[in-house]
Amino acid sequence: MAMKTILVIEQEDTLVLLSRILHQDYIVIRSGQLLSLADIIALRPDMILLDYSLLGSDPEGLRFSLKTNTATRHTPLVLLSLHPFIATIAKAFRADAYIEIPFDIYDVASVIHKYVWL
């Protein structure tokens, strides 16, 4: 069975940590900045881990695109954030899950395994 691909869009420090956690079981595509919808579609990830703080001033645009585009709407989207209301934000974002930062590596593994099976 082919390895699943996880796209991690996160700030550098957390990006490195997540890559180390995931690299043995998954193909990890790393980005320290937002990608365009076209780039995400071209990568065809099996899951997207997205740092909410990187969305800047236009979180609605990407949210709308990821969850309404036929090529990405079924791709599990997991938000990562320090924001105290990340649960509410994730629900409004139509994210499949969220991970609070700081996180426990077992919590990360649990969320990923729930949506992307090895």
GUDO-98215 format. One line per field, with one value per atom (N, C-alpha, C): atom name; x, y, z; residue in one letter; residue number from 1. Coordinates in nm, 3 decimals. Example, Ala and Ser with C-alpha at 12.3 -4.5 7.8 and 13.67 -1.06 7.14 Angstrom:
atomo	(N,CA,C,N,CA,C)
xx	(1.319,1.230,1.320,1.285,1.367,1.290)
yy	(-0.569,-0.450,-0.330,-0.225,-0.106,0.003)
zz	(0.780,0.780,0.780,0.708,0.714,0.787)
residuo	(A,A,A,S,S,S)
num	(1,1,1,2,2,2)
! end
This chain:
atomo	(N,CA,C,N,CA,C,N,CA,C,N,CA,C,N,CA,C,N,CA,C,N,CA,C,N,CA,C,N,CA,C,N,CA,C,N,CA,C,N,CA,C,N,CA,C,N,CA,C,N,CA,C,N,CA,C,N,CA,C,N,CA,C,N,CA,C,N,CA,C,N,CA,C,N,CA,C,N,CA,C,N,CA,C,N,CA,C,N,CA,C,N,CA,C,N,CA,C,N,CA,C,N,CA,C,N,CA,C,N,CA,C,N,CA,C,N,CA,C,N,CA,C,N,CA,C,N,CA,C,N,CA,C,N,CA,C,N,CA,C,N,CA,C,N,CA,C,N,CA,C,N,CA,C,N,CA,C,N,CA,C,N,CA,C,N,CA,C,N,CA,C,N,CA,C,N,CA,C,N,CA,C,N,CA,C,N,CA,C,N,CA,C,N,CA,C,N,CA,C,N,CA,C,N,CA,C,N,CA,C,N,CA,C,N,CA,C,N,CA,C,N,CA,C,N,CA,C,N,CA,C,N,CA,C,N,CA,C,N,CA,C,N,CA,C,N,CA,C,N,CA,C,N,CA,C,N,CA,C,N,CA,C,N,CA,C,N,CA,C,N,CA,C,N,CA,C,N,CA,C,N,CA,C,N,CA,C,N,CA,C,N,CA,C,N,CA,C,N,CA,C,N,CA,C,N,CA,C,N,CA,C,N,CA,C,N,CA,C,N,CA,C,N,CA,C,N,CA,C,N,CA,C,N,CA,C,N,CA,C,N,CA,C,N,CA,C,N,CA,C,N,CA,C,N,CA,C,N,CA,C,N,CA,C,N,CA,C,N,CA,C,N,CA,C,N,CA,C,N,CA,C,N,CA,C,N,CA,C,N,CA,C,N,CA,C,N,CA,C,N,CA,C,N,CA,C,N,CA,C,N,CA,C)
xx	(0.084,0.000,0.089,0.053,0.131,0.118,0.226,0.223,0.130,0.059,-0.030,0.053,0.001,0.070,-0.001,0.076,0.021,0.089,0.008,0.057,0.054,0.170,0.179,0.214,0.120,0.141,0.148,0.269,0.292,0.416,0.427,0.547,0.664,0.783,0.903,0.928,0.920,0.952,0.858,0.730,0.633,0.639,0.670,0.683,0.791,0.905,1.015,0.973,0.911,0.868,0.765,0.665,0.564,0.626,0.719,0.786,0.860,0.926,0.999,0.905,0.791,0.692,0.633,0.607,0.531,0.612,0.739,0.814,0.830,0.822,0.840,0.715,0.600,0.476,0.408,0.446,0.378,0.479,0.436,0.510,0.466,0.560,0.528,0.574,0.479,0.510,0.503,0.613,0.623,0.616,0.544,0.542,0.532,0.618,0.615,0.527,0.457,0.367,0.246,0.142,0.022,0.050,-0.018,-0.009,-0.140,-0.135,-0.258,-0.342,-0.469,-0.557,-0.506,-0.460,-0.408,-0.288,-0.199,-0.083,-0.127,-0.223,-0.272,-0.336,-0.415,-0.478,-0.372,-0.268,-0.161,-0.086,-0.072,-0.002,-0.085,-0.216,-0.308,-0.281,-0.277,-0.250,-0.369,-0.338,-0.444,-0.498,-0.424,-0.465,-0.391,-0.455,-0.391,-0.389,-0.269,-0.253,-0.219,-0.303,-0.291,-0.286,-0.182,-0.168,-0.263,-0.359,-0.459,-0.396,-0.287,-0.225,-0.164,-0.137,-0.081,-0.187,-0.313,-0.418,-0.426,-0.370,-0.364,-0.500,-0.513,-0.634,-0.743,-0.719,-0.820,-0.849,-0.882,-0.908,-1.032,-1.130,-1.253,-1.228,-1.139,-1.113,-1.060,-0.959,-0.903,-1.000,-1.067,-1.165,-1.270,-1.323,-1.426,-1.372,-1.251,-1.192,-1.168,-1.108,-1.074,-1.196,-1.299,-1.414,-1.526,-1.511,-1.613,-1.561,-1.432,-1.375,-1.389,-1.432,-1.455,-1.327,-1.213,-1.086,-1.035,-1.083,-1.029,-1.134,-1.260,-1.361,-1.365,-1.318,-1.318,-1.183,-1.085,-0.955,-0.965,-0.931,-0.938,-0.851,-0.912,-0.845,-0.838,-0.716,-0.695,-0.626,-0.690,-0.631,-0.544,-0.431,-0.344,-0.340,-0.347,-0.348,-0.325,-0.270,-0.260,-0.386,-0.470,-0.588,-0.677,-0.723,-0.804,-0.941,-0.988,-1.119,-1.106,-0.999,-0.974,-1.087,-1.152,-1.262,-1.375,-1.410,-1.516,-1.472,-1.348,-1.294,-1.295,-1.252,-1.248,-1.387,-1.484,-1.622,-1.669,-1.645,-1.684,-1.608,-1.488,-1.401,-1.440,-1.528,-1.566,-1.446,-1.351,-1.235,-1.283,-1.214,-1.249,-1.206,-1.100,-1.048,-0.959,-0.915,-0.818,-0.722,-0.605,-0.503,-0.456,-0.465,-0.419,-0.268,-0.206,-0.062,-0.044,0.040,0.130,0.051,0.105,0.036,0.120,0.052,0.115,0.128,0.242,0.261,0.161,0.114,0.016,-0.120,-0.151,-0.276,-0.269,-0.154,-0.135,-0.153,-0.087,-0.098,-0.242,-0.312,-0.451,-0.540,-0.525,-0.606,-0.573,-0.447,-0.407,-0.457,-0.440,-0.487,-0.638,-0.709,-0.855,-0.899,-0.824,-0.864,-0.781,-0.662,-0.575,-0.517,-0.564,-0.514,-0.387,-0.297,-0.170,-0.196)
yy	(-0.118,0.000,0.124,0.221,0.344,0.427,0.497,0.584,0.702,0.744,0.860,0.987,1.092,1.221,1.320,1.386,1.489,1.621,1.721,1.855,1.932,1.979,2.054,2.198,2.288,2.431,2.494,2.526,2.562,2.648,2.720,2.798,2.704,2.752,2.668,2.577,2.629,2.546,2.427,2.450,2.342,2.253,2.312,2.238,2.130,2.166,2.071,1.958,1.993,1.893,1.797,1.850,1.764,1.673,1.726,1.645,1.528,1.553,1.446,1.339,1.382,1.288,1.202,1.260,1.194,1.123,1.158,1.114,0.963,0.886,0.742,0.673,0.730,0.665,0.732,0.855,0.932,1.007,1.042,1.138,1.275,1.355,1.487,1.595,1.677,1.793,1.913,1.985,2.096,2.230,2.323,2.461,2.554,2.655,2.754,2.873,2.864,2.973,2.913,2.993,2.946,2.913,2.815,2.778,2.818,2.834,2.863,2.736,2.753,2.638,2.549,2.610,2.534,2.448,2.504,2.428,2.311,2.335,2.228,2.117,2.154,2.055,1.973,2.039,1.970,1.871,1.903,1.815,1.692,1.703,1.594,1.529,1.609,1.548,1.465,1.369,1.289,1.358,1.457,1.535,1.668,1.771,1.902,1.942,1.969,2.027,2.174,2.263,2.404,2.490,2.571,2.664,2.781,2.795,2.901,3.040,3.061,3.195,3.236,3.142,3.176,3.228,3.218,3.262,3.413,3.486,3.631,3.696,3.788,3.870,3.808,3.692,3.634,3.487,3.455,3.314,3.260,3.347,3.302,3.255,3.321,3.284,3.142,3.108,2.974,2.871,2.905,2.812,2.778,2.880,2.859,2.771,2.800,2.726,2.580,2.554,2.416,2.328,2.383,2.301,2.305,2.382,2.383,2.334,2.334,2.288,2.136,2.087,1.942,1.860,1.918,1.846,1.838,1.925,1.929,1.914,1.921,1.924,1.798,1.687,1.563,1.534,1.622,1.607,1.651,1.565,1.606,1.729,1.826,1.951,1.961,1.975,1.987,2.121,2.205,2.333,2.315,2.386,2.392,2.536,2.556,2.694,2.705,2.821,2.862,2.937,2.973,3.056,2.989,3.066,3.004,2.954,3.001,2.959,2.873,2.794,2.715,2.615,2.565,2.470,2.539,2.659,2.735,2.774,2.815,2.854,2.733,2.619,2.498,2.459,2.474,2.442,2.537,2.666,2.765,2.743,2.694,2.671,2.543,2.464,2.332,2.237,2.262,2.172,2.039,1.934,1.802,1.784,1.855,1.846,1.967,1.975,2.079,2.021,2.081,2.043,2.171,2.174,2.291,2.287,2.402,2.417,2.482,2.434,2.321,2.190,2.091,1.965,1.850,1.742,1.616,1.532,1.470,1.396,1.281,1.227,1.120,1.172,1.296,1.358,1.382,1.427,1.448,1.315,1.212,1.080,1.030,1.051,1.007,1.076,1.206,1.281,1.237,1.222,1.182,1.042,0.950,0.813,0.805,0.896,0.896,0.925,1.012,1.055,0.996,0.952,0.897,0.766,0.658,0.528,0.495,0.428,0.386,0.286)
zz	(0.000,0.000,0.000,-0.079,-0.090,0.038,0.069,0.187,0.160,0.262,0.252,0.261,0.199,0.196,0.285,0.370,0.458,0.424,0.392,0.365,0.497,0.542,0.667,0.633,0.661,0.639,0.777,0.820,0.960,0.971,1.083,1.110,1.131,1.104,1.093,1.214,1.336,1.452,1.466,1.452,1.462,1.338,1.224,1.099,1.110,1.166,1.183,1.279,1.389,1.487,1.426,1.358,1.297,1.190,1.114,1.013,1.076,1.186,1.256,1.309,1.357,1.411,1.301,1.185,1.080,0.973,0.958,0.840,0.822,0.928,0.914,0.856,0.883,0.840,0.721,0.691,0.588,0.501,0.382,0.300,0.349,0.393,0.450,0.353,0.310,0.228,0.320,0.329,0.424,0.353,0.417,0.368,0.488,0.489,0.595,0.561,0.448,0.407,0.338,0.326,0.259,0.114,0.064,-0.076,-0.144,-0.273,-0.347,-0.355,-0.381,-0.397,-0.511,-0.621,-0.735,-0.693,-0.610,-0.562,-0.475,-0.387,-0.299,-0.382,-0.482,-0.569,-0.642,-0.692,-0.764,-0.675,-0.547,-0.454,-0.416,-0.422,-0.391,-0.256,-0.149,-0.018,0.031,0.116,0.179,0.304,0.353,0.469,0.466,0.522,0.533,0.680,0.732,0.866,0.843,0.891,0.859,0.985,0.997,1.108,1.085,1.174,1.161,1.156,1.228,1.233,1.099,1.011,0.879,0.782,0.819,0.728,0.715,0.810,0.798,0.787,0.694,0.684,0.598,0.537,0.449,0.479,0.604,0.635,0.564,0.538,0.474,0.331,0.260,0.122,0.109,0.188,0.182,0.237,0.345,0.403,0.300,0.236,0.135,0.022,-0.021,-0.132,-0.097,0.018,0.055,0.075,0.134,0.168,0.064,-0.043,-0.147,-0.282,-0.301,-0.427,-0.436,-0.549,-0.563,-0.545,-0.574,-0.561,-0.418,-0.330,-0.193,-0.084,-0.116,-0.009,0.076,0.023,0.103,0.167,0.144,0.207,0.352,0.447,0.587,0.613,0.680,0.715,0.866,0.918,1.061,1.088,1.169,1.207,1.329,1.330,1.447,1.494,1.627,1.674,1.824,1.860,2.000,2.044,1.950,1.976,2.080,2.179,2.285,2.238,2.123,2.072,1.947,1.939,1.819,1.792,1.894,1.872,1.795,1.835,1.767,1.626,1.613,1.482,1.388,1.437,1.354,1.306,1.392,1.353,1.243,1.260,1.159,1.028,1.039,0.924,0.848,0.911,0.861,0.857,0.948,0.961,1.018,0.982,1.033,1.177,1.215,1.352,1.379,1.502,1.539,1.641,1.647,1.744,1.811,1.942,2.016,2.033,2.015,2.037,2.174,2.261,2.244,2.241,2.171,2.156,2.208,2.234,2.272,2.145,2.122,1.998,1.984,2.093,2.087,2.042,2.078,2.031,1.881,1.833,1.690,1.616,1.664,1.601,1.600,1.708,1.719,1.616,1.603,1.506,1.364,1.334,1.199,1.167,1.260,1.236,1.221,1.284,1.272,1.129,1.060,0.926,0.813,0.842,0.738,0.790,0.735,0.778,0.703,0.772,0.710,0.599)
residuo	(M,M,M,A,A,A,M,M,M,K,K,K,T,T,T,I,I,I,L,L,L,V,V,V,I,I,I,E,E,E,Q,Q,Q,E,E,E,D,D,D,T,T,T,L,L,L,V,V,V,L,L,L,L,L,L,S,S,S,R,R,R,I,I,I,L,L,L,H,H,H,Q,Q,Q,D,D,D,Y,Y,Y,I,I,I,V,V,V,I,I,I,R,R,R,S,S,S,G,G,G,Q,Q,Q,L,L,L,L,L,L,S,S,S,L,L,L,A,A,A,D,D,D,I,I,I,I,I,I,A,A,A,L,L,L,R,R,R,P,P,P,D,D,D,M,M,M,I,I,I,L,L,L,L,L,L,D,D,D,Y,Y,Y,S,S,S,L,L,L,L,L,L,G,G,G,S,S,S,D,D,D,P,P,P,E,E,E,G,G,G,L,L,L,R,R,R,F,F,F,S,S,S,L,L,L,K,K,K,T,T,T,N,N,N,T,T,T,A,A,A,T,T,T,R,R,R,H,H,H,T,T,T,P,P,P,L,L,L,V,V,V,L,L,L,L,L,L,S,S,S,L,L,L,H,H,H,P,P,P,F,F,F,I,I,I,A,A,A,T,T,T,I,I,I,A,A,A,K,K,K,A,A,A,F,F,F,R,R,R,A,A,A,D,D,D,A,A,A,Y,Y,Y,I,I,I,E,E,E,I,I,I,P,P,P,F,F,F,D,D,D,I,I,I,Y,Y,Y,D,D,D,V,V,V,A,A,A,S,S,S,V,V,V,I,I,I,H,H,H,K,K,K,Y,Y,Y,V,V,V,W,W,W,L,L,L)
num	(1,1,1,2,2,2,3,3,3,4,4,4,5,5,5,6,6,6,7,7,7,8,8,8,9,9,9,10,10,10,11,11,11,12,12,12,13,13,13,14,14,14,15,15,15,16,16,16,17,17,17,18,18,18,19,19,19,20,20,20,21,21,21,22,22,22,23,23,23,24,24,24,25,25,25,26,26,26,27,27,27,28,28,28,29,29,29,30,30,30,31,31,31,32,32,32,33,33,33,34,34,34,35,35,35,36,36,36,37,37,37,38,38,38,39,39,39,40,40,40,41,41,41,42,42,42,43,43,43,44,44,44,45,45,45,46,46,46,47,47,47,48,48,48,49,49,49,50,50,50,51,51,51,52,52,52,53,53,53,54,54,54,55,55,55,56,56,56,57,57,57,58,58,58,59,59,59,60,60,60,61,61,61,62,62,62,63,63,63,64,64,64,65,65,65,66,66,66,67,67,67,68,68,68,69,69,69,70,70,70,71,71,71,72,72,72,73,73,73,74,74,74,75,75,75,76,76,76,77,77,77,78,78,78,79,79,79,80,80,80,81,81,81,82,82,82,83,83,83,84,84,84,85,85,85,86,86,86,87,87,87,88,88,88,89,89,89,90,90,90,91,91,91,92,92,92,93,93,93,94,94,94,95,95,95,96,96,96,97,97,97,98,98,98,99,99,99,100,100,100,101,101,101,102,102,102,103,103,103,104,104,104,105,105,105,106,106,106,107,107,107,108,108,108,109,109,109,110,110,110,111,111,111,112,112,112,113,113,113,114,114,114,115,115,115,116,116,116,117,117,117,118,118,118)
! end
